[in-house]
């Protein structure tokens, strides 16, 4: 068995002291920047609740019906007492922040540094900027009491897949996940039903993690309906579980 073991040099075994010191300094600084993002988001967002996180494409323009729907929905949510959390950029993110900014509750933008496409929108009462996608994702999940997902690309798919995986595996509590756009999401949901559930890749009940609703007023009603028989505040057990996202 020992003959087949791979010999991977540990950092402490690097003989070149200058190289080892440089590597340690770089990785240590990197760890501190990650910690700073978690600490900052915790300090700024711990008391925003209840909150709804909205995902969607950065490429959707203000004259698009989805943009207008999102502004309407966010304003309704804000006036009902929900903070609205978005990615802080253009498109659906801008629409989410704009509607919430015009309402009674906080408009929150969790911006990300990217080489292109991401540009912070001006409708944010609370604005944070992240370097690390995973720290930003934790903030999206940790402070949300519902998710609303408008049409989008790879980023949106990544976010909704992450959320569904965390709920399916019990790493976070189950809360409403609402997809907006029957014509956009319908084919994907049918594929999930036929291919994933049909081939036992997911359990049939996992299909119930998602709702498909188009009208903003009905989305608000669905969120309220979900919490009619449960407390919107996480239980102590749920809070403990979410420490290990």
N, C-alpha and C positions, 0 to 999 in steps of 0.2 A: 504493500500500500504506500509506504513512504517514497518508493522510487517514482511513483506517479504524481506526487505532490508538486504543485507549481510554486516556484520560488519568486514571489512578488516582493520587491524591495519596499520596505516601510520607510516612512519619512525620516525616522530616527537613524536609519541605516545608511543614508546618503552620506558618502564620505566627503564630498565637496561642501565645506561649511558655508561658503557664500551662497551656493545654490539652495542648500537646505534652509538657510535663514530667509532668503528671499521668498521661497515657497511658503514657509510658515507665516511670514508677515502678510503675504497676499491672502492666504486662506483665512487667517485670523481677522483681517480687516473685512473680508467678505462676510464672515459670520456676524460681525458687529453690524454691518449694514442690514442684514436680514433681521436681526434682533430689533434694530431701530424701527423697521417698518411694522413689525408686529406690535411693538410698544406704542408707537404713534397711533396706529389704527385702533388699538384698544382704548387709549385715552380719549380719542376723538369720537368714537362711535358707540361706546358702551351704553350710553343713555339716550340713543335716538329712537328707540323702539316705541310702539310697534313699527315695523318697516317692511316694505315690499321691494325686492330687487328685480329690476327689469333688464333683460338682455335683448340684443338685436343688432342688426347691421349698422356699421358706421357709414355705409354708402347710400342709405336711403335719404332722399332729398325732402325739403319742407313741403313740396307740393304733392308728395306721395300720400295716398290714403292711409297707409300704415303709420306714417309720421303723424298725421292729423289725429288718428285714432289714439296713438300713444300720448299725445298732449292732452287729449280729452280724458283718458283713463288716469293719467298722473294727477291731473287737477282734481278729479273726483276722489282719488285715494288720499291726496293731501288734505282736502277739505274734510274727509272722514277721519282724519287724525293719524294717517300712516305717513311716516317719512318714506321718501322714494329714493332708492339707491340705484345708480347707473354706473357705467364705466367712465363717465365724465367727458367723453369725446363727442364727435359729430353724429349725425344720423339719428337712429332710435335713441341713443344715449342722450343726445341733445334734446329730443322731444320729451323724454322722460323727465329730465331736469327742468325743462322749461315749464311743463305743466305743473310740476310740484312747486317750483319757485313762485308761480302765480297763486298757489293755494296757501293753506294755513300752516302746513307742516314743513319739515326740513327737506331741502333738496340736496342730495349727497352725491358727489362724483368721486369715484375711485379711479383716477387716471393712471395710465401706464406709459412709461417711456418707450417709444418705438422709433425705428428709423424713418417711418413714413406713416401716413394715414391718421394717426392719433393726434388730435389737437384739442386742447381743453375748451369746453364751451363755457359761456359766461353766466349760466343760470345755476350756480351752485352756492348754497349757504355754507356747506362744508365741503372742502376740496382737499383730497390727499393725492399724492403722486407716488407710484410704486416703480421700482426697477424690476422686481421679481414677480412673475406671473403667479407663482404659488402662494405668495403672501397676500396678493390681491384676491385670489380665489377664496382663501380662508375668510377674508373680510366680507366678501359677497355672501358666503354661506352662514357665517357665525351670527350675523345680525339680522338675518331675513326671517320673516314670518310667512312669506309667500314668495313665489317666483312667477314672473310673467315673461314669456319668451316670444318676441316678435320674429319675423323672418330674418335670417342672417346667414353668414358664411361659416368658414371653418371655426372662427373664434366662438361664435354662438353655439355651434354644435359641440365644441369642446366644453363650454360652460354648462349646457344642459345635460350632457352626458356625465359630467363630473357630479352634478347635483343628484341625478338619478342613481348613480352608482353609490354615492354616500348614503342615500336613503335606503336603497335596496340592501346594502350590507350592514345597516344599523349603525354606521359611524356618525350619523346625525339624525335628528328627529324628522318625522314625516310631516311635511307641510304642503300646502297646495302648489302644484306645478301646472301652470296654465299656458298652453300654446295658443297664440293668436294667429289666425290665418288658415282657414280650412283648406283652401286650394294649395297653399304652400306646404303644410305639414301632413295633409291627409295621406299622401302616398307613402311617406316615411312611416307613419303609424301603421298603415296596412302592412308594410314590409316587416315591421317589428312583430306584428301579430302573426303573420304567416311564417316568416323565416325564424325569428328568434324564439317566440313562444311555440310555434309549430314544430320546431326541432329541439325543444327542451333546453334551449340556451338560457332562457329565463322562465320563471314560473308564471302561469297564467295570471295570478293576482298582481304581478308586477305591472301589468298593463294598466292597473288602476292608479298607478302613481301619477299619471298624466291626464289632464282634461284639455279638451279642444273647445275654445269659446272665442267668438269673434266680437261681440258687442261689449264695449267698456262697462256699461251699467251691469250687464250680466256677470262680468268678471268680478266686480266689487261684490255682488250678491254671492257669488260662489266662495269668495274668501270668507265672508261673514258666515255662510252656511257651514263651512268647515269647522269654524270655532264655536258654533252654537253649543256643542256638547263637550268642549275641552277648553282649558285655559290657554290663552294666547301666549302667556309667559311660559318659558321652558321649565319643566320640573327640575328638581335638584339632580335627579339621575340623568336627565337629558343634558343639563349644563356640564356635568362631569364627563359624559360621553363626548361632548363637543370639544373638550380640552385636547382630545387626541385626534382631531381631524387630520 
